């Protein structure tokens, strides 16, 4: 999990268009390379000097299957990415293969003209994306519109939001289009004995009503069959804990719900117990924001996901791999664990398990407590002497996992409170 390095390449194509080609459609073929996340296309038209007739050459693009966009003579450039694109163009996957720039030679001077096309390819690259996995809107008992939720997440510099309204999916059919924020489809399956989020599909169930555990199993089965990832929410909450048994088919557990409180501490302890037994259970969090509140705010906590693709699928895949860190706000602080080429969520092979784990901590304040945990419990605790970053090393030999926490003194909490918790890095044993 090294620092993100954005990789780009540029290709330039020239095409001379004769006057005889006027009123015809012209293709300029190019190969879409593998692993491209976004393209930017621009073009210029040069008419011969002294020719008073101005060339009018329209612009568009096709992929291997269909036309992906057309702007005629209205634009000199456009972008296409997985989630957004310039108006007139279709966002989506940029599949490798035979593509072509499209031109309509609407008006060509007598001496012809030359079109120069520049295509910039931005490749997928692994990086941290951040957002909120548990929010509500006017589609259930929240007061925020979908547009307001997206605008707040965007203003925080976040990348994604899951709108998990209670027992409905209408929010998933009404997402605002004019936003750069990834809108992760979500529904909070809300019962009288516990809540769970179904993430990643528009309609994970047809009827939310249950009366016994067999009904819950059936709802989970249907949601999973439709492709949902399942999160058990605020499992140790005072008001609405998970009172069904834990033998349900779920993926992840929400250990940090809203501001850090006693019920989150209980969930954290329970999760640690699961890890000690050898279970690789991914922990996530979410604000559970419903309306303006002094303490419950968007992306508090903030979920960071290491992924190579800025798509809904990329975020969920990153979570599935355990590549998750939670911070009390989008501004940090932050903690990362690295053992050679392996990072949070990864399993270090046995032959490399005696390497030092590098624990990188950023944006600390003097007095912050740094705690490292393994299956043996608290392995190390140290305090930051000053503001800024700290790098620690830990010999994880004969450990099964290692994870980090940062605790900070907050006035509203009247003492130390969680500022960061990471998922573990794991070590293979014989």
Backbone torsions as a table, in degrees:
resi	resn	phi	psi	omega
1	UNK	NA	65.0	179.4
2	UNK	-76.3	173.5	178.3
3	UNK	-60.4	144.8	179.3
4	UNK	-64.1	132.2	173.6
5	UNK	-125.5	111.7	-177.8
6	UNK	-76.9	131.2	-177.2
7	UNK	-115.6	128.9	-179.8
8	UNK	-135.0	149.4	170.5
9	UNK	-134.3	157.7	-179.0
10	UNK	-129.9	136.0	175.1
11	UNK	-121.0	140.4	-179.6
12	UNK	-120.9	134.6	179.6
13	UNK	-127.9	141.8	176.1
14	UNK	-123.5	144.5	179.4
15	UNK	-144.9	120.6	174.9
16	UNK	-84.4	128.5	-178.5
17	UNK	-111.9	120.1	179.8
18	UNK	-80.7	157.4	179.1
19	UNK	-59.6	-32.6	-179.0
20	UNK	-65.4	-15.9	-179.9
21	UNK	-89.7	1.2	179.1
22	UNK	-55.5	141.2	-179.5
23	UNK	72.8	13.6	177.2
24	UNK	-111.8	159.5	176.4
25	UNK	-96.1	136.2	-175.3
26	UNK	-124.2	136.8	175.0
27	UNK	-110.0	138.3	172.0
28	UNK	-116.0	97.5	-173.8
29	UNK	-67.3	149.8	170.0
30	UNK	-153.5	159.6	178.5
31	UNK	-95.7	125.4	171.6
32	UNK	-80.1	117.5	-178.7
33	UNK	-70.4	163.4	174.3
34	UNK	-67.6	155.1	171.3
35	UNK	66.3	26.1	176.2
36	UNK	-85.9	132.2	179.3
37	UNK	-97.7	-33.9	-176.9
38	UNK	-152.3	148.4	173.3
39	UNK	-126.2	148.4	172.5
40	UNK	-124.1	125.6	-178.1
41	UNK	-118.2	131.9	173.4
42	UNK	-136.3	156.9	179.9
43	UNK	-148.8	154.3	175.6
44	UNK	-130.4	147.4	178.3
45	UNK	-119.1	123.9	178.5
46	UNK	-110.2	121.9	174.4
47	UNK	-97.1	151.0	179.5
48	UNK	-57.9	143.4	178.7
49	UNK	-60.1	137.4	177.7
50	UNK	88.2	-9.9	178.1
51	UNK	-84.3	116.1	-174.9
52	UNK	-74.7	-19.3	-179.6
53	UNK	-79.8	126.1	-179.1
54	UNK	-88.1	133.5	178.6
55	UNK	-74.9	140.2	173.9
56	UNK	-124.2	107.1	-176.8
57	UNK	-121.1	115.7	-178.1
58	UNK	-77.5	163.9	-172.3
59	UNK	-130.4	141.6	173.7
60	UNK	-165.7	-172.5	-179.0
61	UNK	-154.6	149.7	173.0
62	UNK	-129.7	154.0	169.1
63	UNK	-101.5	-160.2	-176.5
64	UNK	-72.6	-14.1	-174.4
65	UNK	-117.4	-32.7	-172.4
66	UNK	-159.1	168.5	173.3
67	UNK	-71.4	127.7	-177.5
68	UNK	-99.0	-4.4	177.7
69	UNK	169.5	156.0	-178.8
70	UNK	-153.6	127.3	177.2
71	UNK	-122.8	4.2	177.9
72	UNK	58.0	-133.4	178.3
73	UNK	-96.9	12.5	-174.0
74	UNK	-81.0	-22.1	-174.7
75	UNK	-133.9	150.7	174.8
76	UNK	-101.3	-7.5	-177.9
77	UNK	-158.8	162.7	175.1
78	UNK	-158.9	162.4	175.0
79	UNK	-122.4	147.3	169.3
80	UNK	-133.7	126.0	175.8
81	UNK	-130.5	-177.8	-176.8
82	UNK	-68.6	-27.2	-174.4
83	UNK	-120.2	-27.0	-178.9
84	UNK	-134.5	159.0	177.5
85	UNK	-156.2	160.6	174.6
86	UNK	-59.0	140.1	177.2
87	UNK	-50.1	134.7	-175.8
88	UNK	98.9	-7.4	-178.2
89	UNK	-126.5	151.4	-173.6
90	UNK	-99.4	121.7	173.5
91	UNK	-70.9	168.5	178.5
92	UNK	141.0	-174.6	-176.9
93	UNK	-63.4	137.7	177.4
94	UNK	-100.8	81.7	-174.0
95	UNK	-68.0	135.9	178.0
96	UNK	-65.5	148.5	179.0
97	UNK	141.8	-156.7	-174.4
98	UNK	-83.2	111.6	174.8
99	UNK	-117.2	172.8	176.6
100	UNK	-157.0	141.2	167.8
101	UNK	-78.7	136.2	-178.5
102	UNK	-106.7	135.8	174.7
103	UNK	-129.0	143.3	166.2
104	UNK	-109.6	115.3	179.9
105	UNK	-78.2	72.7	-172.6
106	UNK	-64.9	-43.4	179.8
107	UNK	-144.1	120.2	-176.6
108	UNK	-123.1	125.8	178.9
109	UNK	-59.7	162.8	-177.3
110	UNK	-58.4	-34.5	-179.3
111	UNK	-91.5	8.9	179.7
112	UNK	80.1	-175.6	178.8
113	UNK	-155.1	165.5	179.9
114	UNK	-119.9	129.2	177.0
115	UNK	-103.5	130.9	175.7
116	UNK	-115.4	120.9	-178.3
117	UNK	-112.2	133.8	175.4
118	UNK	-118.7	124.9	179.0
119	UNK	-117.4	120.7	176.7
120	UNK	-104.2	123.5	179.9
121	UNK	-102.0	123.8	172.5
122	UNK	-105.8	123.0	-172.7
123	UNK	-91.8	153.8	174.8
124	UNK	-59.9	139.6	178.3
125	UNK	-147.6	142.1	-178.1
126	UNK	-69.6	134.8	177.4
127	UNK	-161.4	169.5	176.9
128	UNK	-86.1	127.5	169.6
129	UNK	-110.8	149.8	-175.8
130	UNK	-133.9	153.4	-179.6
131	UNK	178.9	-158.8	-174.6
132	UNK	-128.4	127.7	-176.0
133	UNK	-101.0	4.7	-176.1
134	UNK	-151.2	99.4	-179.5
135	UNK	-141.6	166.0	-179.8
136	UNK	-134.2	162.6	-176.3
137	UNK	-144.2	-172.2	177.9
138	UNK	-65.2	-7.9	178.1
139	UNK	-77.0	-9.5	168.0
140	UNK	-137.7	-114.2	-174.6
141	UNK	-105.6	19.0	175.3
142	UNK	-91.9	167.6	178.3
143	UNK	-109.6	-8.5	178.7
144	UNK	-82.0	138.5	170.2
145	UNK	-75.7	167.0	177.1
146	UNK	-61.7	-39.3	179.4
147	UNK	-63.5	-40.5	178.8
148	UNK	-66.5	-42.0	176.9
149	UNK	-58.9	-48.0	-178.6
150	UNK	-63.5	-41.6	-178.8
151	UNK	-64.1	-38.9	179.6
152	UNK	-67.4	-43.2	178.0
153	UNK	-62.5	-41.6	179.4
154	UNK	-64.5	-40.8	-178.7
155	UNK	-65.9	-23.7	178.6
156	UNK	-84.8	-1.2	-178.2
157	UNK	77.3	18.4	-179.0
158	UNK	-87.0	163.3	-174.6
159	UNK	-104.5	-28.0	-173.0
160	UNK	-145.7	159.2	174.7
161	UNK	-147.3	138.3	171.2
162	UNK	-106.3	119.6	177.8
163	UNK	-93.8	103.6	-169.5
164	UNK	-110.8	64.5	179.9
165	UNK	-68.0	152.5	-172.5
166	UNK	-69.7	119.3	167.9
167	UNK	54.7	30.1	176.5
168	UNK	-145.4	158.9	175.3
169	UNK	-126.1	12.3	-178.3
170	UNK	-61.2	-32.0	179.0
171	UNK	-62.5	-30.4	-178.4
172	UNK	-73.5	-11.4	-179.9
173	UNK	-104.7	2.9	-173.5
174	UNK	-131.1	24.6	-177.0
175	UNK	-60.3	141.3	175.0
176	UNK	-66.1	142.3	-177.2
177	UNK	-90.3	-28.0	-174.7
178	UNK	-88.4	51.2	179.9
179	UNK	-139.7	148.9	176.8
180	UNK	-89.3	-4.7	-176.7
181	UNK	-75.8	134.7	173.3
182	UNK	-71.0	124.4	178.9
183	UNK	-99.5	103.5	-178.7
184	UNK	-82.9	119.5	178.2
185	UNK	-57.3	137.3	-178.4
186	UNK	-156.5	154.3	174.1
187	UNK	-144.7	133.6	173.0
188	UNK	-93.5	106.6	176.5
189	UNK	-70.2	107.0	-169.1
190	UNK	-112.3	115.5	179.7
191	UNK	-119.7	175.9	179.2
192	UNK	-75.0	-8.8	-177.0
193	UNK	-129.0	25.4	176.2
194	UNK	144.3	155.5	-178.7
195	UNK	-120.2	150.3	174.5
196	UNK	-148.0	146.1	177.8
197	UNK	-96.0	134.3	170.8
198	UNK	-104.6	115.5	-173.7
199	UNK	-114.7	142.8	168.7
200	UNK	102.5	-9.6	178.6
201	UNK	-131.4	148.3	-175.4
202	UNK	-68.2	-42.2	-176.0
203	UNK	-132.0	87.5	-175.2
204	UNK	-79.9	-14.2	179.3
205	UNK	-155.9	159.0	-179.3
206	UNK	-101.7	-19.2	-178.2
207	UNK	-154.0	125.4	-174.7
208	UNK	-88.5	-10.7	-169.8
209	UNK	-72.7	130.7	178.6
210	UNK	-138.2	155.4	177.3
211	UNK	-130.4	-15.4	179.5
212	UNK	-150.8	169.9	-173.0
213	UNK	-61.3	-30.7	178.8
214	UNK	-63.8	-33.4	177.1
215	UNK	-66.8	-39.1	178.4
216	UNK	-63.4	-44.5	176.9
217	UNK	-56.7	-40.4	-178.6
218	UNK	-67.8	-41.6	178.3
219	UNK	-62.6	-42.0	178.2
220	UNK	-63.9	-39.9	-179.5
221	UNK	-61.6	-46.4	-179.3
222	UNK	-64.3	-45.0	-180.0
223	UNK	-59.8	-44.4	179.7
224	UNK	-67.0	-39.3	178.3
225	UNK	-60.1	-32.5	179.6
226	UNK	-85.8	-1.3	173.9
227	UNK	103.1	8.9	-177.4
228	UNK	-76.3	147.2	164.9
229	UNK	-94.1	138.5	-170.1
230	UNK	-115.2	126.6	-179.2
231	UNK	-118.3	129.8	171.0
232	UNK	-83.4	122.2	-172.7
233	UNK	-94.0	148.1	173.2
234	UNK	26.3	60.9	-170.4
235	UNK	-62.9	-27.0	-176.4
236	UNK	-115.3	27.7	-179.9
237	UNK	-66.2	149.3	178.6
238	UNK	-71.1	-33.2	-173.4
239	UNK	-96.0	-39.7	-177.5
240	UNK	-141.9	69.1	179.0
241	UNK	-75.6	173.1	174.1
242	UNK	-83.6	104.0	-177.7
243	UNK	-102.1	-9.6	168.4
244	UNK	-68.9	166.7	178.5
245	UNK	-74.3	164.4	-177.0
246	UNK	-90.5	11.7	179.6
247	UNK	-88.9	25.6	177.0
248	UNK	-90.0	163.6	-174.1
249	UNK	-90.4	84.3	-179.1
250	UNK	-117.6	168.3	-176.4
251	UNK	-103.8	-50.4	-171.1
252	UNK	-133.2	164.9	178.8
253	UNK	-126.8	138.0	178.2
254	UNK	-88.1	105.9	-179.4
255	UNK	-96.8	-11.9	-177.5
256	UNK	-130.4	104.4	-178.1
257	UNK	-117.8	111.7	180.0
258	UNK	66.4	-155.5	178.5
259	UNK	-59.5	150.2	-178.8
260	UNK	-66.6	119.9	-176.9
261	UNK	-137.4	178.4	-176.1
262	UNK	-58.6	-38.0	-178.0
263	UNK	-67.4	-29.0	174.4
264	UNK	-69.8	-36.8	176.4
265	UNK	-61.1	-41.6	179.1
266	UNK	-65.4	-39.9	178.3
267	UNK	-65.7	-39.4	178.2
268	UNK	-61.9	-43.8	178.9
269	UNK	-64.0	-41.5	178.7
270	UNK	-63.3	-42.4	179.3
271	UNK	-63.0	-43.0	177.4
272	UNK	-58.7	-39.5	177.9
273	UNK	-62.2	-39.4	178.1
274	UNK	-64.2	-42.3	178.9
275	UNK	-63.1	-39.2	-178.9
276	UNK	-62.6	-33.2	178.9
277	UNK	-73.5	-7.7	-178.7
278	UNK	102.4	1.2	-179.8
279	UNK	-78.7	134.6	177.9
280	UNK	-100.8	78.7	-176.0
281	UNK	-99.5	121.9	-178.2
282	UNK	-77.6	130.3	177.6
283	UNK	-100.7	137.0	177.1
284	UNK	-131.8	-179.2	178.4
285	UNK	-148.2	179.3	177.7
286	UNK	-175.6	152.3	-175.9
287	UNK	-72.2	-31.2	-173.2
288	UNK	59.4	31.4	-177.4
289	UNK	-68.4	138.0	178.1
290	UNK	-119.7	-36.8	-171.7
291	UNK	-159.4	169.6	177.5
292	UNK	-55.8	133.3	-175.2
293	UNK	-153.4	148.5	-178.9
294	UNK	-62.8	-36.0	-172.9
295	UNK	-116.2	-32.5	-179.4
296	UNK	-88.7	107.4	-174.4
297	UNK	-132.8	158.9	178.9
298	UNK	-55.3	139.4	176.2
299	UNK	56.8	32.5	171.9
300	UNK	-129.5	92.3	8.1
301	UNK	-78.8	162.9	177.3
302	UNK	-104.9	133.6	179.4
303	UNK	-101.5	123.8	177.7
304	UNK	-105.0	132.9	-177.0
305	UNK	-127.9	127.1	176.4
306	UNK	-85.6	118.2	-175.3
307	UNK	-151.1	158.1	179.1
308	UNK	-102.1	10.7	-175.8
309	UNK	-148.0	125.1	-179.5
310	UNK	-86.4	68.2	177.4
311	UNK	-137.9	166.0	175.2
312	UNK	-57.8	-44.9	-179.4
313	UNK	-62.9	-38.8	179.7
314	UNK	-64.8	-41.9	179.0
315	UNK	-64.3	-47.7	-178.3
316	UNK	-65.9	-35.5	177.4
317	UNK	-65.8	-39.4	177.8
318	UNK	-63.6	-40.5	177.2
319	UNK	-65.0	-43.5	179.6
320	UNK	-56.0	-34.4	179.0
321	UNK	-80.7	-0.1	179.2
322	UNK	78.2	13.2	-177.0
323	UNK	-84.7	67.4	-169.0
324	UNK	-134.2	133.8	171.3
325	UNK	-127.9	142.0	176.1
326	UNK	-116.5	133.3	178.1
327	UNK	-123.7	154.5	-174.7
328	UNK	-67.4	-19.9	176.6
329	UNK	-152.2	166.9	179.0
330	UNK	-64.2	-16.7	-178.0
331	UNK	-91.0	6.5	175.6
332	UNK	94.1	-163.7	5.6
333	UNK	-65.9	-171.4	-175.0
334	UNK	-144.2	150.1	177.4
335	UNK	-135.4	139.7	177.2
336	UNK	-137.5	148.1	179.1
337	UNK	-120.5	133.0	-178.0
338	UNK	-140.2	132.3	174.5
339	UNK	-130.2	97.7	-172.3
340	UNK	63.5	-125.9	179.2
341	UNK	-88.8	0.4	-174.3
342	UNK	-100.5	144.8	-177.4
343	UNK	-134.6	-163.9	-177.5
344	UNK	-54.3	129.0	-179.2
345	UNK	91.7	-19.7	-178.6
346	UNK	-82.5	160.5	171.7
347	UNK	-107.1	121.8	178.0
348	UNK	-80.2	126.2	179.6
349	UNK	-57.8	152.7	-174.7
350	UNK	-56.4	-42.1	-176.1
351	UNK	-68.3	-13.5	177.8
352	UNK	-112.7	4.9	-172.2
353	UNK	-70.8	-12.7	178.6
354	UNK	-93.8	7.8	175.1
355	UNK	-71.0	158.0	176.2
356	UNK	-72.2	137.4	172.3
357	UNK	-90.6	126.3	176.9
358	UNK	-91.9	122.2	179.3
359	UNK	-107.4	107.6	-177.9
360	UNK	-100.8	122.4	-178.3
361	UNK	-120.8	127.8	-175.1
362	UNK	-123.6	155.6	176.0
363	UNK	58.4	40.1	177.3
364	UNK	-79.2	158.5	169.0
365	UNK	-112.9	147.2	177.8
366	UNK	-54.8	131.4	-178.7
367	UNK	99.6	-12.9	175.7
368	UNK	-59.2	139.0	176.7
369	UNK	-96.3	132.0	178.4
370	UNK	-111.8	124.9	-177.7
371	UNK	-125.8	135.1	176.5
372	UNK	-115.0	130.9	-178.3
373	UNK	-121.9	143.9	169.7
374	UNK	-130.3	-167.6	176.4
375	UNK	-67.3	-13.5	177.2
376	UNK	-85.9	-3.5	-177.8
377	UNK	102.0	-151.1	-179.6
378	UNK	-68.9	115.5	-177.6
379	UNK	-92.2	-35.7	-174.0
380	UNK	-155.8	141.8	174.4
381	UNK	-138.3	130.3	178.8
382	UNK	-143.8	159.1	-177.4
383	UNK	-113.8	140.7	177.2
384	UNK	-72.3	126.8	-178.7
385	UNK	-77.6	-26.6	-176.7
386	UNK	-151.7	171.0	177.6
387	UNK	-69.0	151.3	175.1
388	UNK	121.1	-147.7	-176.3
389	UNK	-106.8	155.1	177.6
390	UNK	-138.8	138.7	174.5
391	UNK	-118.0	123.7	177.3
392	UNK	-114.5	158.2	171.4
393	UNK	-125.6	148.6	-177.6
394	UNK	-141.6	130.4	176.9
395	UNK	-85.3	107.7	-174.7
396	UNK	-92.9	19.8	-179.9
397	UNK	-57.9	133.7	-180.0
398	UNK	62.9	27.3	171.9
399	UNK	-108.4	152.1	177.5
400	UNK	-95.1	-28.5	177.2
401	UNK	-158.3	164.7	173.8
402	UNK	-145.8	135.1	176.2
403	UNK	-138.5	163.7	-174.7
404	UNK	-126.0	150.9	172.0
405	UNK	-133.3	149.6	169.7
406	UNK	-124.4	127.6	177.7
407	UNK	-112.7	140.9	-175.5
408	UNK	-135.6	150.3	176.8
409	UNK	-82.4	119.3	177.4
410	UNK	-118.6	132.9	179.6
411	UNK	-59.0	-47.0	-179.6
412	UNK	-60.3	-28.2	-178.8
413	UNK	-84.9	-10.4	-179.9
414	UNK	55.7	46.8	179.2
415	UNK	147.1	-162.4	-179.0
416	UNK	-76.8	139.0	-179.9
417	UNK	-140.9	158.8	-178.2
418	UNK	-64.4	132.6	174.3
419	UNK	-113.8	-31.0	179.3
420	UNK	-149.6	139.8	167.3
421	UNK	-140.0	131.7	179.4
422	UNK	-103.0	156.9	164.2
423	UNK	-76.1	163.4	-173.9
424	UNK	-78.1	159.1	157.6
425	UNK	-99.0	138.6	-173.1
426	UNK	-109.3	156.4	-178.5
427	UNK	-128.1	126.9	-179.8
428	UNK	-69.9	137.2	176.8
429	UNK	-118.7	159.3	179.8
430	UNK	-69.5	NA	NA
